[in-house]
Amino acid sequence: MNTMITGTDLLTVGYQQNEILGIALQLANSNFLELSTQETIALFKKVKAYPENFLDDEILGSMATAMIEAANAPKDETIPLNEKAKDYVVYGAEHIEQGAKNQMDIAMKLPVTVAGALMPDAHQGYGLPIGGVLATKNAIIPYGVGVDIGCRMALSVFDIPAEHFEMNRAKYQRELIAHTKFGAGHGFHGQYKANHAVLDRSEFNLSPFVKHLQDKAWSQLGTSGGGNHFVEFGIIEFEQKDEILNIEKGKYVALLTHSGSRGFGATIAGHYTKLAKEKTKLPREAANLAYLDLNSQQGQEYWIAMNLAGDYASACHEVIHNKLTKAVGAQLLAKVENHHNFAWKEIWNGQEVVVHRKGATPAGKGVMGIIPGSMTAPGFLVRGKGDEGAINSASHGAGRQMSRTQAIKTITKNEMRDVLKDHGVTLIGAGKDEAPMAYKDINLVMESQKELVDVVAKFTPKLVRMADDGSRED
């Protein structure tokens, strides 16, 4: 006499915990009562092994059809996230919006994640939050680096005393306009194109895709793009002599620039993110964190292209600084620069990891960096303390407290003009989306990361140039 067939009975003969198991149990316990338990189990084992032989069976046909359809259905290749997010440190948590924390929580569930940290200027981004630092095991996330690969700061300190700037402000403004170019997609043409050794690098032959971008890279060499990129003259103050830079206490004229790899880097980011999404399928909420294994061909290609874009970004700053240093007749006392949209292979907690800093400044022990404020707020020349909890990182600026759309809607031109006047800043270009009020208080941000960096000097902007329409990179 047949007793009730259980799920365990069918699991032992090859069924799985899914919808078909439920169908099988319902059929077995309602249509085959005249068979012994062993006979019923044997029958359903046969259906599982050879469903095509039962397609025309009046009782088992529908289940056999479902089995064949399931076997031929596209395989779900989604890589599951870990159920629990790894712990990470948040600096200045009270200044950070929830959206950025939510994005970081998701990043900390990736199967390749080793460690993470959130900087005090963090705000919601695309994939990894801006201000997010993520260490992974042998994997690179294109959107963990960001669209503007190698976006960086560069500071030149000149042998010119501060008082010289105000006496010659018109000259500095004239030269700033003459030797810089802004705007998404904008570049130089013909005899105005700059040259640099980076354009001769063999990595441009990495693939037809990268080779095709070489001319665009050449035309945009030494330009600054749009968004929050800038070139500015200001006054930098050293309150005491810095022995490492060998700069005496005092106030000096300085040049500060912020920009990245232009259309070259943005196109690389888009291309390899698409490949990463095709290769590494993640749940919807984590889709923009798709990664490439560094042992794969595509992972190696992106790594080489990313490093080329980073060196290209550095070359763009070098061209701008060389032009303006020569134009104002200055001697260089010191130059400091750093990426803040990049990935590095580093040793963390005794193991090699890939550290993604998307809007974060490298701050290893003794490492110099620049953390800007806004067009009216001071920036800071800093030296890293090498905090492992922060994965040897610090903020990359003040960070936005207002979206671009919100800033455009709520800030008036008169308000922006008054703030600039109060701070003695001359602005060339920029839209309301870059208004100083759209940014967090840089002093609160610096207070939140005292354990991460030491301040070496303070930079005060005086003459700022940005894209005249607030355009973004293309």
TAKASUL-V605079 format. One record per pair of residues at least 4 apart in sequence whose C-alpha atoms are under 6 Angstrom apart, sorted by sequence separation. I is the first residue (numbers start at 0). J is the second residue. D is the distance in whole Angstrom. If there is no record, write none. Layout:
BEGIN
I:J:D + I:J:D
END
This chain:
BEGIN
10:14:5 + 23:27:6 + 26:30:6 + 27:31:6 + 34:38:6 + 45:49:6 + 46:50:5 + 56:60:5 + 68:72:6 + 124:128:4 + 164:168:5 + 187:191:6 + 188:192:5 + 216:220:6 + 241:245:6 + 260:264:5 + 262:266:6 + 268:272:6 + 271:275:6 + 275:279:6 + 276:280:6 + 281:285:6 + 282:286:6 + 301:305:6 + 317:321:6 + 320:324:6 + 346:350:5 + 362:366:6 + 372:376:5 + 387:391:5 + 406:410:6 + 9:14:6 + 10:15:6 + 55:60:5 + 123:128:5 + 124:129:5 + 187:192:5 + 241:246:5 + 281:286:5 + 293:298:4 + 324:329:5 + 346:351:4 + 372:377:5 + 386:391:5 + 419:424:5 + 54:60:4 + 203:209:6 + 204:210:6 + 240:246:6 + 292:298:5 + 293:299:6 + 345:351:6 + 372:378:5 + 385:391:5 + 53:60:5 + 122:129:6 + 203:210:5 + 240:247:4 + 291:298:5 + 345:352:6 + 371:378:4 + 121:129:5 + 240:248:4 + 344:352:6 + 370:378:6 + 54:63:6 + 121:130:4 + 239:248:4 + 344:353:5 + 370:379:5 + 238:248:5 + 279:289:6 + 343:353:6 + 369:379:6 + 237:248:5 + 343:354:5 + 369:380:5 + 118:130:5 + 237:249:5 + 342:354:5 + 368:380:6 + 50:63:5 + 117:130:6 + 236:249:6 + 276:289:5 + 342:355:4 + 368:381:5 + 117:131:5 + 236:250:4 + 275:289:5 + 341:355:6 + 367:381:6 + 235:250:6 + 275:290:5 + 341:356:6 + 367:382:5 + 116:132:5 + 127:143:5 + 235:251:5 + 275:291:6 + 340:356:6 + 366:382:5 + 115:132:5 + 234:251:6 + 340:357:5 + 365:382:5 + 366:383:5 + 115:133:4 + 234:252:5 + 340:358:5 + 365:383:5 + 115:134:6 + 233:252:6 + 234:253:6 + 339:358:5 + 364:383:5 + 84:104:6 + 114:134:5 + 233:253:5 + 339:359:5 + 363:383:5 + 364:384:4 + 113:134:5 + 232:253:6 + 339:360:5 + 362:383:4 + 364:385:4 + 85:107:5 + 113:135:5 + 232:254:5 + 363:385:4 + 84:107:5 + 99:122:5 + 112:135:4 + 231:254:6 + 362:385:6 + 84:108:5 + 99:123:4 + 111:135:5 + 231:255:5 + 372:396:6 + 407:431:5 + 98:123:5 + 111:136:5 + 230:255:6 + 370:395:5 + 371:396:5 + 372:397:5 + 407:432:5 + 95:121:6 + 230:256:4 + 370:396:5 + 406:432:5 + 81:108:5 + 89:116:6 + 229:256:6 + 80:108:5 + 87:115:5 + 88:116:5 + 89:117:5 + 90:118:5 + 91:119:5 + 229:257:5 + 363:391:5 + 80:109:5 + 87:116:5 + 90:119:5 + 99:128:5 + 228:257:5 + 362:391:5 + 403:432:5 + 228:258:5 + 362:392:4 + 1:32:6 + 187:218:5 + 337:368:6 + 361:392:5 + 362:393:6 + 12:44:6 + 186:218:5 + 360:392:5 + 1:34:6 + 186:219:4 + 360:393:5 + 1:35:4 + 359:393:6 + 360:394:6 + 0:35:5 + 1:36:5 + 223:258:5 + 359:394:5 + 360:395:5 + 359:395:5 + 401:437:5 + 428:464:6 + 429:465:5 + 358:395:5 + 400:437:6 + 424:461:5 + 425:462:5 + 426:463:5 + 427:464:5 + 428:465:5 + 429:466:5 + 399:437:6 + 400:438:5 + 424:462:6 + 426:464:6 + 428:466:5 + 429:467:5 + 430:468:5 + 399:438:4 + 400:439:5 + 428:467:4 + 429:468:6 + 430:469:5 + 398:438:6 + 399:439:6 + 429:469:5 + 183:224:5 + 398:439:6 + 180:222:5 + 181:223:5 + 182:224:5 + 183:225:5 + 397:439:5 + 181:224:5 + 182:225:5 + 264:308:6 + 397:441:5 + 216:263:6 + 260:308:6 + 260:312:4 + 259:312:5 + 373:435:6 + 386:451:6 + 384:451:5 + 384:452:5 + 372:441:5 + 383:452:4 + 382:452:6 + 382:453:5 + 381:453:5 + 381:454:4 + 381:455:5 + 380:455:5 + 380:456:5 + 379:456:6 + 379:457:5 + 378:457:6 + 379:458:6 + 378:458:5 + 377:458:5 + 377:459:5 + 161:250:5 + 161:251:5 + 160:251:5 + 161:252:5 + 159:251:6 + 159:252:5 + 221:315:4 + 157:252:6 + 220:315:5 + 157:253:6 + 156:253:5 + 221:318:5 + 155:253:6 + 221:319:6 + 155:254:5 + 154:254:6 + 154:255:5 + 153:255:6 + 153:256:5 + 152:256:6 + 152:257:5 + 151:257:6 + 151:258:6 + 150:258:5 + 151:259:6 + 150:259:4 + 149:259:5 + 147:259:6 + 148:260:6 + 148:264:5 + 147:264:6 + 147:265:5 + 146:265:5 + 146:268:5 + 141:272:6 + 140:290:4 + 139:290:5 + 139:291:5 + 138:291:6 + 138:292:5 + 138:293:5 + 137:293:6 + 149:309:4 + 126:287:5 + 126:288:5 + 149:312:6 + 157:329:6 + 158:330:6 + 157:330:6 + 157:331:5 + 158:332:6 + 157:332:5 + 156:332:5 + 156:333:5 + 155:333:6 + 155:334:5 + 154:334:6 + 154:335:5 + 153:335:6 + 153:336:4 + 152:336:5 + 152:337:5 + 151:337:5 + 151:338:4 + 150:338:6 + 151:339:5 + 149:338:5 + 150:339:6 + 150:340:5 + 149:340:5 + 148:340:6 + 149:341:5 + 144:340:5 + 144:341:5 + 78:280:6 + 77:280:5 + 78:281:5 + 77:281:5 + 144:355:6 + 262:473:6 + 143:355:6 + 144:357:5 + 136:352:5 + 135:352:6 + 134:352:6 + 135:353:5 + 134:353:5 + 237:456:5 + 134:354:4 + 236:456:5 + 133:354:6 + 236:457:5 + 133:355:5 + 235:457:5 + 132:355:6 + 235:458:4 + 132:356:5 + 234:458:6 + 234:459:5 + 131:357:6 + 233:459:5 + 130:357:6 + 233:460:4 + 129:357:5 + 130:358:5 + 233:461:5 + 129:358:5 + 130:359:5 + 232:461:6 + 232:462:5 + 231:462:5 + 231:463:4 + 230:464:5 + 229:464:6 + 229:465:5 + 225:466:5 + 226:469:5 + 226:470:5 + 225:470:5 + 226:471:5 + 225:471:5 + 225:472:6 + 116:389:5 + 120:394:6 + 118:394:5 + 120:397:5 + 120:398:4 + 182:466:5 + 181:466:5 + 183:470:6 + 183:471:6 + 183:472:5 + 183:473:6 + 119:444:6 + 91:447:5
END
